[in-house]
Each structure stands twice: as C-alpha cells, then as structure tokens.
Amino acid sequence: MTALIINSFREKIRNKTLYVTAIVGMLVMLMLTCTGGLEINGQKMISFKQMVPVGITVINLIGSLLAVMISLNTIPNEFERKTTHLVLVRGIRPWQYMFALTVGNIITSILCVLILFASFAGFCIFWGQVGLIPRALASIIMLSLNTAVISAIVSLFSIKLPAFINGILGILIYFMGVFHNMLTVAAGAADGAGGVVVRGVMHIIPDFIAVQNQASNFLVGNPVDIYPLVVQLLCIYFVLTLTFVTFRKEV
Amino acid sequence: MLECIDLVKRYKGYDAVSGLSFAVHKGEVLGLLGPNGAGKTTTIKMILGLATVTRGEVRITSGVRIGYSPETPYFHPFLTGFEVMIFFSKLQGMDRKTRVRQIEEILEMVGLREAGDKKVKVYSKGMLQRLAVAQALLGKPDILILDEPTSGLDALGRVEMIRLINRLKSEGKTIILNSHILSDVQKVADRAVIIQNGTKVKEIDFRDEHTSKDLESTFIEVLGGAVDDSIDYK
C-alpha cells in the first residue's frame, strides 16, 4: 500500500498546474496582506492581528482549491488508464487501492498548503512578526485539517462521480463549510420538510470556518477550542472509512 | 490448469460472453481469436477477477499464479523501466533481494536490460509492450495472459514480440494469447479458440496438420462470411 501512496504522490508533484496555482495563490496572499491597503466594511486593516484572519482565509481558500484540483482526477485516471487492472490482479484489494490513492491525495494537498506557508511567512516578516513564524507554521498545520477533509471528500466522490460534477460539489462543500455558521442559522430558521433536509445537510457539512478560526486564534495567542479540530479529524477518519466500501462495479 | 465452463457475462440488454467454455493446459499457448467486440477481453477480465461472472465458472488449479499484460499498457512516464518493475514487485510483496534479481533476469529476457534505466516516456510502443510483458512475468506466474500484445506495433515490434512469446513458450510457460491478428496467433499458438458474439464457434489445434494449413479460410468459414474489417489476416 505504501508503494501505491508514494507513486500517487510522485505523479502529483509533477503536475505543473499545481505549482502555477500555488504561486498565483502566494502572490494573491502577499498582495492582500502586505500592501497595507486592504479595507473590510470600509475599515482599513492596519494591524497584524486584523490581518491574520485574512491571511488564514486566503490560505484556506487556495489550499482547498488546490486540494480539489489534486484529488479530482487521481482515481478516475487510474480507471481510465486501466492501471487498476495491473494493481488488482496482484491481489491488492479494491479498498486498499482506493484508500492508498486517497491518502496520496491528502498528503499532496497538505504539502501544497505547506508550500503556501512560504507566503504566510512573508506576511509575518512584512508585519515585523518574525518570531511568530514557528507559531504560524503550527497554525497552518492546524488549517491543513480542512485541506485534508476536502481532499478526502473529493477523492471519495471521484470513485463514482464524473470529474465535472465532483469538482462543483467539492467547491460547493468548501463554501458551505466556510459559511457554516451563517447557513446553520438560516437552516434553523427554515420551516417544514425543506428545513429538516437543510439542517440535516448542515450536520454533515464539515465546519471549515471553525477550524479556520482556531488556526487564527492560535496564531494571535487567543484560546483555542480543540473541539472543531477533533471533529475534523473524525471527519477524515469517517471519509477514509467510506473508501473501504466504495468501488466501481466494473473496472 | 485453467478452465472456463459455460461462462456468461451479461451487461444491460446483451450478453458480452454467452456460454463460453474452453480449457488451457500446462505448457501450451492458447490463442483467443475473434473480431473486435467478440468478448475476448471480457473473458480475460472474468478470468482475472476484474469483472464479475454472471453465470458459469472459471476454474483455476489451486496455487496457480497468473500474470497479465494489458492491451494498452500505461506506466508513469517519469519512472524508468526498472522503477516500474520495482513498483509492481513491491505490490506483489516481493522481498528486496528476490526483487532485484528477478527484475534483472526479466528485463534481460524481454530485451530491455539496456533501456531499464531510461524513463518510460522515451520508450517506443514496442518497448512499452515488452515492459508490459515484463511486469506480467514478475513473481514467475504459471499462466501468462497477453492481451493483444502485437496490436499497434510496427513490423519490427511485432517480430520482437513474437520472438519473445516463442521464447516464453520454449521455457514452458502456459500462455493465453488474446489477439485479432491471425498470423501472429498461428506463429506461436498450439491451439486457438475462435469467439464470435461471446460464443465459441471453433476450436483449432495447430499441432494437427489439417487444421493448421489455412487459418484464414477456417476463420472466414466459421464466421459465416460476415468478416469484420478489424481482422488482420496477414
């Protein structure tokens, strides 16, 4: 299984599109956080503490988009190229195969977030907070839980769904997770059967904003609530478990 | 060694394989012949366990290992031929010592010893096909299934592949050769099963003087004149 994970990882890191997206993301991140001209709701962002949530949000957004890109085609490509045949005839079980590819996607996605950390370090340096760089790294690692979740979900869906639908679904889940609080309040106010469905959906949508907030809190020295982080870890565990029982009927 | 008994594969609305029976014996090369869409690849997929069997049975002698070379092999272009072999040998759980020794032997056998250090992206189609056969030989399988090994190859590539199959045959390998190129099958096979619409329409033993003389005529005869353009008779 390790050989499958490593091979998947080696293939992914050769994808030039990822690097271009990561570099563009880093530039966007630096432009937003280091030019000093950012205004939110008419209020100018003038302190490091004010800019931290912005930086974390940008990293989360770009990291998640990269995770979707990375995870979208890995498994369908294996089926299309019929690599599945060469792997499965060697006694590798379908669940081992899907699990390994999903883990490969997660590792690559986390690596991308760590690459994005370079721009975050630049942001810390710009605001004269060099001492906070190690703390920022820990904060980014915390944030990578979100990336891992979105990567695992998109990987799981890619076993069954066409890439286009899966991509849209992945991005939709990301945004629903980022606006989790708002949507949960709205769902609570909804009546009837529709309300029940929406509340049910919000229960299974991962709470990305909660993890993002904890990453910001950690960086600026505020208390961190461990609960959303544990829930996100459980979510990764749950999705990975689903890869054990999801496979295509014909290979 | 391997026996398919009344094999049926049903997809929505049609039978890709319909009551197919044949057997492969130790040390022989069996050709599966038929036009495109005859059900050859589906049969192979059922033998390999890659497709479920709707009805019937695939009987494989206990302990028999099968190696498989696909029609259109894909290997990661950034890997070298040697690394491809390492990857598949790891999947098979081979230990490091056996792995290195066996890979060197196999690459030598398929004529890729020199090219083993080169990236797969620079390989010709013929080399890729030979690498596909090479990975199928890992773990010394008892039966080798080759799916269209000469398809899409130029003249030289075909000659090299036929030589390789003959070499494997001379070493006593049991081979199922899936092909739509009659002349290639005739050059290496001991027997052939002609399949059309998922059913066996004829079984030929090339060791028998009478049947081996004119495979082309036999083929046209058994397919009732409805000859598919995809068949390469030469």
Interface residues (C-beta under 8 A of the other chain):
Chain A: T2 A3 L4 N7 R10 E11 R14 R81 K82 T83 T84 H85 L86 V87 L88 V89 R90 G91 I92 K249 E250 V251
Chain B: K45 L48 G49 L50 A51 T52 I66 Y68 P70 T72 P73 Y74 H76 F78 F87 F88 K90 L91 Q92 Q135
